[in-house]
């Protein structure tokens, strides 16, 4: 019996699952990471030095330890503690936190880019502190950093490939399985590369377009 | 009526206001002149509760501005303020800039807020620019937008903090014209200004600030044409 069978149309569904899983975990991490990053970024822009140092130190850990190590450590740790999670959840948690660490810096500089005098002008119209955050600081600050936000989001899509190490069936992991069956690494990996490109490139073009539109 | 009574204000060790007394009645235009650092702008910031005060009190229609129980957001609705920098909200169109506060602060419907905003914008001569983004406009136009934005809250009082200082000389005229318009409408205004000729023309009362105190106050004729105090004379001889 032949152990190795070539790539066939029957594999399409399997590959598609991998693609969808990559897109899925990326969207989850970008959305959750951005929301958390917005809150943390705001706290960092707004709070005093000591709180800032504490937050900064925590974020430095997330940013400085390679993602692949964070993934393995976390999934091993929760396993040992007796709370194993399915790979998707473990991966989504770590990827979201990792995204948050980068997004918080992006958003912090966004908040800092809104002049204090503009906030003062808004307050002088009778807006409350929270209204100035929601109607002035967030929209103006976010526009300023949209290009950096997109850059982080795109790298998260690519970094999501690392979640394969804890067993999540995303694009790279499905590809690896196909490679071990078909022994056609070159063709499959080129296909995977093309796919990441096809997801990332249009997004980055679209980002450029949005950026131009917002440059009023 | 705005009543400023014995107001003291310090930034750290630096005492900027050393006991200011000033009364502004409804319908009055009061100009505040004086050298940079004499505390004129600080007084406006204290009236609008942007800055806290260290002594004395400020009453707006009998409401103590710096009382802890005073709702500052509510108070500021009565005190329109325009700053040296126009601070247009760059993510909103001209119409949206002026309609935002009536909508979210006063709770008007979007249509009602835009109707009010449109009326004020037409009043200051920006009727053609409603759908533009402010960053595409000149400083003078943006400053007029800032005035219309404050007026859209329908405040009984307007505070102007050197509103022409950051403008190119050729744009000063259009903003001063807008202020004249408001005076003709009977608006109560406090104008901190370096435009002495303008102060002479529009004011009911002029106050000359020197090192945190009102050195001299009276009608424009008294203060600007026949100043009694030496410091006022010195200041005027330098700026005129």
Boltz contact constraints between the chains, C-beta under 6 A:
constraints:
  - contact:
      token1: [A, 117]
      token2: [B, 85]
      max_distance: 6.0
  - contact:
      token1: [A, 117]
      token2: [B, 87]
      max_distance: 6.0
  - contact:
      token1: [A, 118]
      token2: [B, 87]
      max_distance: 6.0
  - contact:
      token1: [A, 121]
      token2: [B, 87]
      max_distance: 6.0
  - contact:
      token1: [A, 124]
      token2: [B, 48]
      max_distance: 6.0
  - contact:
      token1: [A, 124]
      token2: [B, 76]
      max_distance: 6.0
  - contact:
      token1: [A, 124]
      token2: [B, 81]
      max_distance: 6.0
  - contact:
      token1: [A, 125]
      token2: [B, 101]
      max_distance: 6.0
  - contact:
      token1: [A, 125]
      token2: [B, 153]
      max_distance: 6.0
  - contact:
      token1: [A, 126]
      token2: [B, 73]
      max_distance: 6.0
  - contact:
      token1: [A, 126]
      token2: [B, 76]
      max_distance: 6.0
  - contact:
      token1: [A, 126]
      token2: [B, 77]
      max_distance: 6.0
  - contact:
      token1: [A, 126]
      token2: [B, 105]
      max_distance: 6.0
  - contact:
      token1: [A, 127]
      token2: [B, 105]
      max_distance: 6.0
  - contact:
      token1: [A, 128]
      token2: [B, 73]
      max_distance: 6.0
  - contact:
      token1: [A, 131]
      token2: [B, 104]
      max_distance: 6.0
  - contact:
      token1: [A, 139]
      token2: [B, 91]
      max_distance: 6.0
  - contact:
      token1: [A, 140]
      token2: [B, 91]
      max_distance: 6.0
  - contact:
      token1: [A, 143]
      token2: [B, 91]
      max_distance: 6.0
  - contact:
      token1: [A, 216]
      token2: [B, 133]
      max_distance: 6.0
  - contact:
      token1: [A, 216]
      token2: [B, 135]
      max_distance: 6.0
